[in-house]
Amino acid sequence: MTAAHEAGAWRTPQEARRRDVVRVEADGRAMQGAWRLDGGVHYQRHADRDVMWRNQSAASLLGGYVWADSIGGTFRGDVLGLRAGVQRPLRSRAWAIGLPVDLSLGQEARQNDPRPLVRRRVASFAPDLRWERGAQRVAVGATMEWTQEDLEIGGGVSPDVPLVYRLRGLATFDRTQLNSAERRLTGRALGVRAGWQWQRATSRFALGYSGRVTEDEVRDGIAAPVTGGASRRQRHDLRLGWRHIARAHTLDVDAWWRHETRRGTDPVFRAVNIDDEAMQTHAAATWWMGRSMDEAPWWLHVAAEQRTTQWRDLAAEARWEIPRWQSRAILGRQWHTARGFLAAHGAVIWSPAPDAVSDVRRISPVWTQLTQPWGTAFGAGAYGWGGGLSWRRQQAAAPWRVRADFTQWRADLPTAASRSLWTLTLELR
């Protein structure tokens, strides 16, 4: 079970000023002959306060074609997730097949007019095939995912309720007045993945690749739905890992690279209007004393990340490019007692102000109210610190762990802007 509280003024307009989340989950596994069965369920309840320019779930400037209004409000929602899977070795014990299935059902609604109501359903199937012999392991797999999101707006329009906007890019939009309306987003994703691992008693090397193509389509209207936009996203990931186990310590190195593109077809011009691209590189190293990190008296984690993102609105002749660096260091200490393990850690994070490039030929209300604050938030330098405490009770019958974490961010802006995150987790095994 996890409870989280996030609040602060350093945010984008489409993010909540305050977000509270409670999540409960359970999972289990069993053996039935040669078959291994596993499954899980989770339920999440959340409240997002003071959200602007968003009438649907997970909306952002990168989300393509979004319905929104400038009045804002509080969203409350629930998510129920189910997971099940089977694994079985084939005739040769060196081969094994896995067949996992995931289903997520969510509902979210704003508490004030025009009271958008969102229902979201996501189903995925990710089969994989694994081969293992000696020190080598190879795995290949595919992912198929289907998404459907239905949005309803109703309740009438009063003088206090603004117009409903359809955001179509960084600065392109249209707006109208609606008594009631419906929108359906459908998405299909297909992905592939492959990995190779070589392992010895004192070292391990792993290399992996994954690729994914996602196509979304929006239909607006009730009696005679019309196209509301379409997009196609591609993502490629490469990952490299290396671990060295010595007698007194262990070193783990992890690096990955990601490239993403998105092209959106505008519902009015019927041509490509959104053209986004992002590239991200991440490298991290973790060192701890001993062979097992769960029982290490000391551990240290350092990481650096570079991300360059470019957003383009072709119709508005607008472009925004932000290259960003971030580095962090975490030092942890753990004490072993007769009843369990007490652990503490502290962290520092730093992200310098990027050299953002902005090119806007014409200013629009969407740009000044949404895009500009969004770019200011992501274009500012920031630093943060955090820490955490955990207690892990070691009992043969029912071990458990409780953990509390805290992170505080402060941005380098003319006005004071900060954001904090608190989480409390309880695990029963």
Steps between C-alpha positions, in 0.01 A plus 500: 500500500631847407382850588652799321460877529645741243456878513664823390493792258779371275291319241340534159138625475379151406650351817326510835611753760431224753468128435404233754518130413418180689589169336441145623634197317545127549668229296580133523640202314461123502635189326273251329710221362731651240289818487576810703199724563519858626256786528420820680243773558532864595259783581587870499306802617629849421399865529660771282432855619530820294549345156478735200461441127416131526169323446636149449741262668877544472468800270804711418640695210657174389163327510390608155145628463350593836169646615550758773363814664667769708275479806676200658397314812543181699504157338425184696550156355540127552710238321463123525768277350514125450800293396534129421764287335626149442850369438595155384822330391482337158614148412858609533556647844720765342188666352207662680197702393311771691148628431413806717176701468424838659172691528447849643163673555488865606248776555559867578270803531534869577288637780386823328339601168518399224579184701707291258472127570770264368487121476818322395569134418840353414573134417838355410646162406878452511615144414869416523733211423816434704803279447760421762813290481805526722596861561282641221135604490307631200144635498275635224146622527222714359246740650148568377294769672151642447373824654157663503415822678151655501448863602162654579435870560161613624315707755423798278700815445453800730661847482751381759616209285750585224509364152629151436830498311637234268880520526672394178862586567725747678298800380224365271149461640130552435222559752125466525212504747355158583185395683619139488760312303676168473848403386656157452872430476614160377858386493693199380860423583738232374843445643792258485781436747813291520767449762820308559673432832830337591556411864781354707552468873665842530371695200197555281453678168164578337390668177141572396291673233132590480298677234140616504258662253177656631215633286218709650180628343244741643131516403288800608121515512195296594260450210755534218856470637773677303875468518662691785860430407738207473860439599777248456777456759821299475738417782832314500694401813847352541622385843837383629574357844809368674548367853821401676489306828816507711560346840420819698288708264285504185492752214202532265512722188193575290464713185219550253412709196152592373375667182136605453311663214139607465311622192142619530246553220291811564118451491443832316788520252512119453879524485788448741507782755672349807860393444682419827828327573684409821832332575607391848822347637536369853797352688509383862730309735410340832755368751427309819690299756452124483319292241136581585379859493210409733752435778775750405615727788595777253401579143549787254312585179602767246326577171509751215238555231477715187178559308440716194137555402365690201134589444377646172161642401517531121175694453593762759866504394598441862795301631636438847820308572630428850827311567515401866754340736434344838732334751435342840679320779349281774684366805342225710574339835348184646518350849437134571329429833369186662146578381566634151665773291484876553607704196538870419609692193556857384500644147601814312382586148611778267375608159658813342294745298495384135568714195143481373421611143157649432374613160140629489370693199161591650386516861170335591298475824604137531866598472486766773277306743622144451811459288706785641454399869564140396827595330602722793452213745706255294752760388603608850796365689420311817657323793356259751568289802328211669528209736328197635469250784393136488458214744500141376383233743649157436259226604481157345119498504415851379783751435394862447649840423392860553670783312469881491660722231517875446620713206506880479561695176570872464516676164719796407215738410436868588206393715545229760406166345541165669344156507507221755414130492430276800439126477422239764513129406407186692591157360384163635649182360 
